[in-house]
């Protein structure tokens, strides 16, 4: 079965991201970091409502850790996708370099 973004939808003219990335080119899911941050916010709420300062402080730690993981996962995913796009553009257009050399001489 072919992918919905096959040659006609995201091919050479569209430059679709789906062609340039594979499962190995995608980083960890940022939803993991967002979920950990939400768990921390929940712990902060429970700890604050009960007056349990240690639980609230632990919730702050978990929320900050989740936010850091979210930003890290987004950055890793973006870097992997950029690397995959540049690699696919190099392999898909081998004559681009010759055209750029001709333009540089003119």
N, CA, C and O of each residue as an XYZ file, in Angstrom:
424
protein
N       0.845     -1.175      0.000
C       0.000      0.000      0.000
C       0.892      1.240      0.000
O       1.854      1.314      0.764
N       0.576      2.210     -0.852
C       1.425      3.395     -0.935
C       0.993      4.436      0.082
O      -0.141      4.444      0.562
N       1.913      5.291      0.385
C       1.681      6.376      1.331
C       0.777      7.412      0.684
O       0.892      7.632     -0.521
N      -0.137      8.074      1.439
C      -1.027      9.084      0.856
C      -0.267     10.213      0.169
O      -0.773     10.794     -0.791
N       0.932     10.533      0.638
C       1.722     11.588      0.013
C       2.653     10.949     -1.009
O       3.873     11.045     -0.882
N       2.086     10.300     -2.019
C       2.905      9.616     -3.011
C       3.448     10.610     -4.017
O       3.403     11.818     -3.783
N       3.961     10.116     -5.136
C       4.655     10.954     -6.106
C       3.814     12.113     -6.615
O       4.336     13.204     -6.846
N       2.519     11.888     -6.791
C       1.713     12.959     -7.353
C       1.437     14.075     -6.353
O       1.228     15.216     -6.766
N       1.430     13.789     -5.061
C       1.087     14.821     -4.085
C       2.295     15.601     -3.597
O       2.231     16.827     -3.505
N       3.378     14.938     -3.287
C       4.509     15.640     -2.692
C       5.792     15.354     -3.421
O       6.855     15.310     -2.802
N       5.724     15.159     -4.709
C       6.874     14.745     -5.497
C       7.876     15.855     -5.690
O       8.048     16.721     -4.832
N       8.530     15.816     -6.823
C       9.623     16.748     -7.094
C       9.136     18.186     -7.149
O       9.867     19.098     -6.763
N       7.927     18.403     -7.616
C       7.438     19.775     -7.717
C       7.036     20.322     -6.362
O       7.286     21.492     -6.072
N       6.420     19.500     -5.529
C       5.973     19.967     -4.229
C       7.075     19.981     -3.191
O       7.019     20.750     -2.232
N       8.080     19.132     -3.377
C       9.155     19.060     -2.393
C       8.638     18.625     -1.045
O       9.051     19.171     -0.022
N       7.735     17.645     -1.016
C       7.068     17.251      0.210
C       8.021     16.732      1.267
O       9.000     16.057      0.948
N       7.745     17.039      2.507
C       8.571     16.607      3.631
C       8.487     15.105      3.813
O       9.420     14.484      4.321
N       7.353     14.507      3.395
C       7.187     13.079      3.614
C       8.184     12.260      2.810
O       8.561     11.169      3.239
N       8.623     12.753      1.656
C       9.613     12.019      0.882
C      10.989     12.117      1.511
O      11.779     11.177      1.421
N      11.282     13.220      2.137
C      12.631     13.448      2.640
C      12.864     12.778      3.983
O      14.012     12.538      4.356
N      11.825     12.477      4.704
C      12.012     11.905      6.031
C      11.550     10.462      6.053
O      10.590     10.089      5.379
N      12.234      9.676      6.821
C      11.828      8.307      7.066
C      11.642      8.158      8.571
O      11.764      9.125      9.323
N      11.352      6.956      8.991
C      11.153      6.735     10.422
C      12.428      7.019     11.210
O      12.350      7.435     12.366
N      13.592      6.806     10.618
C      14.852      7.050     11.311
C      15.196      8.525     11.376
O      16.017      8.931     12.199
N      14.587      9.332     10.525
C      14.892     10.753     10.478
C      14.046     11.570     11.440
O      14.272     12.771     11.596
N      13.088     10.944     12.081
C      12.205     11.656     12.987
C      12.689     11.416     14.414
O      12.962     10.282     14.808
N      12.791     12.489     15.174
C      13.275     12.381     16.540
C      12.200     11.909     17.495
O      11.123     11.496     17.065
N      12.478     11.966     18.775
C      11.495     11.556     19.780
C      10.290     12.484     19.760
O      10.395     13.648     19.373
N       9.169     11.967     20.174
C       7.914     12.717     20.124
C       7.890     13.786     21.220
O       8.050     13.454     22.394
N       7.694     15.063     20.865
C       7.640     16.133     21.874
C       6.462     16.007     22.839
O       6.445     16.655     23.886
N       5.485     15.182     22.493
C       4.330     15.003     23.384
C       4.767     14.384     24.707
O       4.118     14.590     25.732
N       5.859     13.632     24.689
C       6.370     13.042     25.933
C       6.742     14.152     26.915
O       6.356     14.109     28.083
N       7.491     15.142     26.441
C       7.874     16.260     27.306
C       6.672     17.066     27.765
O       6.607     17.495     28.917
N       5.712     17.272     26.856
C       4.511     18.020     27.233
C       3.699     17.267     28.284
O       3.143     17.877     29.197
N       3.632     15.957     28.156
C       2.905     15.149     29.141
C       3.560     15.190     30.510
O       2.876     15.259     31.531
N       4.886     15.146     30.531
C       5.603     15.230     31.811
C       5.387     16.608     32.440
O       5.220     16.720     33.655
N       5.390     17.653     31.611
C       5.142     19.000     32.141
C       3.732     19.102     32.724
O       3.536     19.708     33.777
N       2.757     18.515     32.044
C       1.384     18.548     32.574
C       1.264     17.751     33.871
O       0.523     18.139     34.773
N       1.990     16.642     33.964
C       2.000     15.894     35.221
C       2.567     16.755     36.345
O       2.047     16.746     37.461
N       3.627     17.493     36.052
C       4.206     18.385     37.058
C       3.235     19.471     37.484
O       3.151     19.804     38.666
N       2.503     20.022     36.531
C       1.508     21.049     36.868
C       0.405     20.458     37.736
O      -0.073     21.107     38.667
N       0.002     19.227     37.432
C      -0.998     18.556     38.259
C      -0.472     18.344     39.678
O      -1.194     18.569     40.649
N       0.785     17.914     39.800
C       1.366     17.720     41.130
C       1.460     19.042     41.893
O       1.268     19.082     43.108
N       1.757     20.117     41.170
C       1.790     21.433     41.816
C       0.412     21.812     42.356
O       0.285     22.343     43.460
N      -0.611     21.530     41.561
C      -1.971     21.848     42.005
C      -2.389     21.056     43.226
O      -2.960     21.604     44.168
N      -2.098     19.751     43.205
C      -2.463     18.901     44.343
C      -1.671     19.298     45.580
O      -2.222     19.404     46.675
N      -0.365     19.516     45.394
C       0.470     19.900     46.538
C       0.074     21.254     47.106
O       0.085     21.448     48.321
N      -0.276     22.191     46.230
C      -0.689     23.512     46.710
C      -2.029     23.474     47.427
O      -2.226     24.185     48.412
N      -2.950     22.651     46.941
C      -4.275     22.563     47.569
C      -4.206     21.913     48.947
O      -4.999     22.239     49.830
N      -3.268     21.003     49.129
C      -3.148     20.319     50.411
C      -2.148     20.986     51.343
O      -1.991     20.561     52.488
N      -1.479     22.013     50.873
C      -0.475     22.659     51.696
C       0.786     21.829     51.833
O       1.567     22.036     52.761
N       0.991     20.898     50.927
C       2.172     20.035     50.961
C       3.259     20.690     50.110
O       3.300     20.513     48.892
N       4.117     21.429     50.749
C       5.116     22.208     50.036
C       6.135     21.324     49.315
O       6.609     21.667     48.231
N       6.465     20.188     49.925
C       7.420     19.297     49.276
C       6.846     18.729     47.979
O       7.560     18.614     46.983
N       5.567     18.376     47.985
C       4.920     17.877     46.775
C       4.844     18.976     45.712
O       5.054     18.721     44.526
N       4.544     20.191     46.148
C       4.499     21.323     45.209
C       5.879     21.544     44.578
O       5.992     21.724     43.365
N       6.918     21.528     45.407
C       8.275     21.726     44.887
C       8.682     20.599     43.935
O       9.340     20.843     42.924
N       8.292     19.377     44.261
C       8.564     18.261     43.362
C       7.811     18.444     42.043
O       8.340     18.121     40.979
N       6.576     18.961     42.106
C       5.803     19.245     40.901
C       6.471     20.297     40.036
O       6.450     20.200     38.809
N       7.064     21.306     40.668
C       7.803     22.329     39.912
C       8.978     21.684     39.187
O       9.220     21.970     38.014
N       9.702     20.820     39.876
C      10.831     20.126     39.263
C      10.386     19.281     38.073
O      11.026     19.302     37.022
N       9.300     18.544     38.233
C       8.798     17.696     37.153
C       8.329     18.559     35.974
O       8.585     18.209     34.822
N       7.653     19.667     36.241
C       7.168     20.538     35.173
C       8.327     21.157     34.389
O       8.278     21.225     33.160
N       9.343     21.598     35.078
C      10.505     22.188     34.399
C      11.238     21.117     33.593
O      11.672     21.376     32.470
N      11.376     19.928     34.152
C      12.008     18.832     33.422
C      11.218     18.503     32.150
O      11.808     18.283     31.092
N       9.901     18.470     32.252
C       9.069     18.211     31.080
C       9.209     19.292     30.020
O       9.244     18.990     28.827
N       9.288     20.546     30.442
C       9.461     21.640     29.488
C      10.808     21.547     28.779
O      10.897     21.780     27.574
N      11.854     21.206     29.528
C      13.182     21.057     28.928
C      13.186     19.896     27.934
O      13.750     20.015     26.846
N      12.566     18.783     28.297
C      12.489     17.643     27.381
C      11.713     18.001     26.118
O      12.095     17.602     25.018
N      10.630     18.750     26.274
C       9.838     19.160     25.121
C      10.696     19.965     24.143
O      10.713     19.669     22.948
N      11.396     20.962     24.633
C      12.229     21.803     23.772
C      13.356     20.978     23.148
O      13.669     21.150     21.970
N      13.962     20.091     23.924
C      15.031     19.244     23.408
C      14.526     18.322     22.301
O      15.190     18.170     21.276
N      13.360     17.704     22.496
C      12.812     16.786     21.502
C      12.436     17.524     20.221
O      12.635     17.002     19.124
N      11.894     18.735     20.352
C      11.567     19.520     19.158
C      12.846     19.866     18.396
O      12.878     19.790     17.167
N      13.889     20.242     19.114
C      15.145     20.595     18.460
C      15.770     19.389     17.765
O      16.255     19.515     16.641
N      15.766     18.237     18.404
C      16.329     17.034     17.799
C      15.546     16.654     16.546
O      16.142     16.297     15.530
N      14.235     16.725     16.608
C      13.406     16.397     15.450
C      13.670     17.362     14.303
O      13.785     16.937     13.154
N      13.768     18.644     14.597
C      14.021     19.633     13.548
C      15.387     19.426     12.902
O      15.517     19.539     11.684
N      16.402     19.124     13.704
C      17.733     18.891     13.154
C      17.766     17.647     12.273
O      18.391     17.652     11.212
N      17.099     16.584     12.708
C      17.080     15.364     11.899
C      16.331     15.582     10.594
O      16.755     15.083      9.551
N      15.224     16.319     10.630
C      14.475     16.587      9.408
C      15.266     17.488      8.468
O      15.231     17.288      7.254
N      15.969     18.464      8.999
C      16.780     19.337      8.157
C      17.900     18.540      7.493
O      18.179     18.725      6.308
N      18.537     17.660      8.252
C      19.593     16.831      7.685
C      19.038     15.917      6.593
O      19.683     15.714      5.565
N      17.848     15.369      6.816
C      17.249     14.488      5.815
C      16.860     15.268      4.562
O      17.013     14.763      3.450
N      16.362     16.482      4.728
C      15.999     17.295      3.566
C      17.218     17.678      2.751
O      17.180     17.641      1.521
N      18.300     18.045      3.423
C      19.502     18.422      2.680
C      20.112     17.211      1.990
O      20.631     17.335      0.881
N      20.063     16.055      2.615
C      20.598     14.842      1.990
C      19.756     14.447      0.783
O      20.304     14.025     -0.236
N      18.447     14.574      0.879
C      17.599     14.196     -0.249
C      17.701     15.196     -1.384
O      17.572     14.812     -2.546
N      17.927     16.458     -1.086
C      18.066     17.444     -2.157
C      19.394     17.260     -2.884
O      19.485     17.521     -4.084
N      20.421     16.814     -2.168
C      21.706     16.550     -2.815
C      21.623     15.343     -3.738
O      22.222     15.336     -4.814
N      20.881     14.322     -3.317
C      20.789     13.118     -4.142
C      19.779     13.271     -5.269
O      19.918     12.610     -6.298
N      18.775     14.114     -5.115
C      17.740     14.233     -6.140
C      18.138     15.147     -7.278
O      17.594     15.005     -8.373
N      19.066     16.086     -7.080
C      19.454     17.001     -8.143
C      20.976     17.066     -8.275
O      21.604     17.996     -7.769
N      21.574     16.071     -8.958
C      23.036     16.061     -9.075
C      23.566     17.140    -10.008
O      24.737     17.505     -9.900
N      22.753     17.664    -10.920
C      23.239     18.669    -11.859
C      23.138     20.090    -11.314
O      23.526     21.032    -12.005
N      22.636     20.271    -10.111
C      22.531     21.601     -9.527
C      23.907     22.202     -9.293
O      24.095     23.402     -9.495
N      24.866     21.398     -8.876
C      26.212     21.895     -8.623
C      26.869     22.426     -9.883
O      27.573     23.434     -9.836
N      26.647     21.758    -11.012
C      27.229     22.218    -12.273
C      26.607     23.547    -12.689
O      27.299     24.422    -13.210
N      25.316     23.699    -12.464
C      24.646     24.950    -12.801
C      25.152     26.083    -11.924
O      25.328     27.207    -12.394
N      25.389     25.789    -10.639
C      25.918     26.832     -9.752
C      27.330     27.216    -10.145
O      27.698     28.385    -10.034
N      28.138     26.257    -10.605
C      29.495     26.586    -11.044
C      29.470     27.442    -12.297
O      30.288     28.351    -12.441
N      28.541     27.164    -13.209
C      28.419     27.989    -14.408
C      28.014     29.408    -14.037
O      28.531     30.367    -14.610
N      27.093     29.555    -13.084
C      26.653     30.883    -12.648
C      27.781     31.651    -11.977
O      27.874     32.870    -12.124
N      28.635     30.955    -11.243
C      29.734     31.612    -10.552
C      30.758     32.156    -11.542
O      31.356     33.203    -11.293
N      30.971     31.466    -12.659
C      31.935     31.912    -13.660
C      31.401     33.092    -14.457
O      32.185     33.917    -14.928
N      30.096     33.193    -14.619
C      29.512     34.263    -15.450
C      29.467     35.587    -14.782
O      29.001     36.562    -15.373
